[in-house]
Amino acid sequence: MQWIVICFFVLLAGCGGGGGGSNPAVVTASITYPSISGSSASVSVATSKASVSTSSTVSAATNVATATINSCSLSAAGLGGTTTESFTFNSSGNTVKINALAGFDKTFSATCSDTSETTRGIDVGYFATKTIDFFRDTTTSITGQYLNLASDASDTLSFARINQENGTQTKITLGFGSTLTAAQKNALRCIWEWDNSANRTSLGVIDVANSNGLTTGTKSGPYILITGGTDRPDAFFYNSSGTQTMRMNPSWSTHSGGTTAVMTFGITQMKNIIDSNEAGQFAVACSLTGTTPYDLAPDSGYAQFNLSGNTNTSDVASLISNGASCSTARNGETCTSGFCVGSGICTALTAQNINSSNAVVTNLAGPAAGTTTAGSSNGTGSAASFDTPLDNCLTPDGTKLFVMDRANNAVRQIVVATTVVTTLASGGTITAPQGCAVDPAGTLVYITNGDNRILTITISGGTVAVFAGQQDPGSTNGTGTSASFNGPFGLTFNASGDTLYIADRDNAIIRKSTVPGAVVTTLAGTAGSTGTTDGTGSSARFNTPNFIAIDSTGTNLYLTDDGNNRIRKIVAASGVVTTLAGTGTAGSADNVVGTSATFSEPAGIKIDPTDSLLYVNNMAGHTIRKIELSGTNTVTTIAGAAGSASDTNGTGTAARFSSPTGLAISPTGATLYIAEQTNNKIRQINLP
């Protein structure tokens, strides 16, 4: 536990009275702060009508929650004016004396700060103050409070702080007392509560004993709920009534003692969501298991903050509105509503409310509606042609779509805005391409080749290289071409781009590979053993898993288990496999709980940017389905009609598909792209 001790040694001079004298009295006042344990210090004061000479001994505190406390002041104010002594202490401590007259309402205060953190006028440190009546009080207590810094010494939550990065950006940081494991990152749950009144001395509604860290009912103020993820944590702003108001885009980082979670957001959000004056208090509770016990910082009360002097109102225009581009250079949270995805696109705050009445199906590229002729022509929109397109994948910014044109042994490129189709690479090494994913940097397309290998293609020049695998089928783990696959199909990247997940279809296993090292290992399933068993790692069983998706935090994988007619879920960190939806019987049962729904050869699968909706191509059912991931995992059809294969544009169930296979989703979650292998075209579904 980091703490600072200040001791007052008060020498009361004797005073004559009634012809007699009195002996000098020594008075000691001891203050300990921040009061991590919540206990109060006691100040003993002898009654006297004498002048007061105060000597303060301050013990050094260094590197307290990444703040080096190096400047302190001690003051006494009241009758006779104010006396203040400022000083910088060293490792051996300092002794400071101030003189003040005894009397009514004598206020003693002590403040310590880190001068290196005040470049934008933001004090970081601690303060304590108490008014003492020397004529009446014999004891009193002083409770220390934090300035923009909440700290304790636990491994769970080491510190929490708020800062102003520049004139347009606010940053809050949670520091943990150790380097978090993947399991701890996944299970993390923190509540950061704001209180604009700036007069709290207790923890309010944050409840260490509650299973989710929050009491029921109205909160005292807005709060941020931070939950875990291997790639990055997730975070939403809530108002005091518990309604989501904005999603954030936090990231993992490090400090000298362990892991940090960092969230940055614009001043407009600070003023609109928290406090128009950018001042108030905050308290934080965190759990690394997702439930009790929670660790609270500060344990003794709310920390104060005041950022109001740092707003650069001239830059408000650069805090981009929802629906436009946003600046990832400012860490992404510059949308006035919604949140900024990694590609620099502002995304709606909540999941699209999609049903069969508002999903509009049109052609993007390939033969015109009602025509399904195969071909290999480049061109614009309906002038282009494909032959058995199996999958499609988008660049992170959503501007280019790549199509696995299987029968043409080609990878095609579509510029989404213009629908111009060109060939990125074809022939030679490329044989019957099946699945694809674009790396988060937007520089390479990774494809599963028909010869059991994973290839990369540079988007800028179409250069093809072998990433992993060999032409002979197998299930060997290894590096690069020493690894082997058997009919690899769907691919997906985690958000950081350092891990590629592969649905190794004919091996009935799920693989993963480091990027760029190409070290291939098996995440779940046993090669050559099919089945429906849920379990962990090699104990789980699949049957022809073909497409795969991952949520934004890298926590959960979702895959279409084609041969089992099920949708499966895998916890990325542990390899725990469960069944999300599907009974195993082929069908299209709709508007039912996940495990009561039925699918017919489910294929393409993608999750929306809010991690709330999962979209699935029900290939043999000729429909596009959605699964609501909150609550009961209810499954509904948003486009197409079960069992009715055709080629018709329209809205919702009036549209018709024929064996929809690959599925891509725009960065905003507003558009789906469907690769139709039978109709030889790429369709799009606008989700208003």
Beta strands, then each sheet from edge to edge (+ up, - down):
strand 1: 4-12
strand 2: 25-33
strand 3: 41-44
strand 4: 51-58
strand 5: 71-78
strand 6: 81-87
strand 7: 94-101
strand 8: 106-113
strand 9: 125-132
strand 10: 139-142
strand 11: 145-147
strand 12: 149-151
strand 13: 159-164
strand 14: 169-175
strand 15: 189-195
strand 16: 223-227
strand 17: 234-238
strand 18: 244-248
strand 19: 251-255
strand 20: 258-266
strand 21: 279-287
strand 22: 295-297
strand 23: 303-306
strand 24: 339-340
strand 25: 346-347
strand 26: 360-365
strand 27: 379-380
strand 28: 389-394
strand 29: 400-405
strand 30: 410-415
strand 31: 420-426
strand 32: 436-438
strand 33: 444-448
strand 34: 454-458
strand 35: 464-468
strand 36: 478-479
strand 37: 488-493
strand 38: 499-504
strand 39: 509-514
strand 40: 519-524
strand 41: 535-536
strand 42: 545-550
strand 43: 556-561
strand 44: 566-571
strand 45: 576-581
strand 46: 602-607
strand 47: 613-618
strand 48: 623-628
strand 49: 635-639
strand 50: 650-651
strand 51: 660-665
strand 52: 671-676
strand 53: 681-686
sheet 1: 2+ 1- 4+ 7-
sheet 2: 3+ 10-
sheet 3: 6+ 5- 8+ 9- 11+
sheet 4: 12+ 13- 14+ 20- 19+
sheet 5: 18+ 17- 16+ 15- 21+ 22-
sheet 6: 18+ 17- 16+ 15- 21+ 23-
sheet 7: 24+ 25-
sheet 8: 50+ 26- 53+ 52- 51+
sheet 9: 27+ 31- 30+ 29- 28+
sheet 10: 32+ 33- 34+ 35-
sheet 11: 36+ 40- 39+ 38- 37+
sheet 12: 41+ 45- 44+ 43- 42+
sheet 13: 46+ 47- 48+ 49-
end
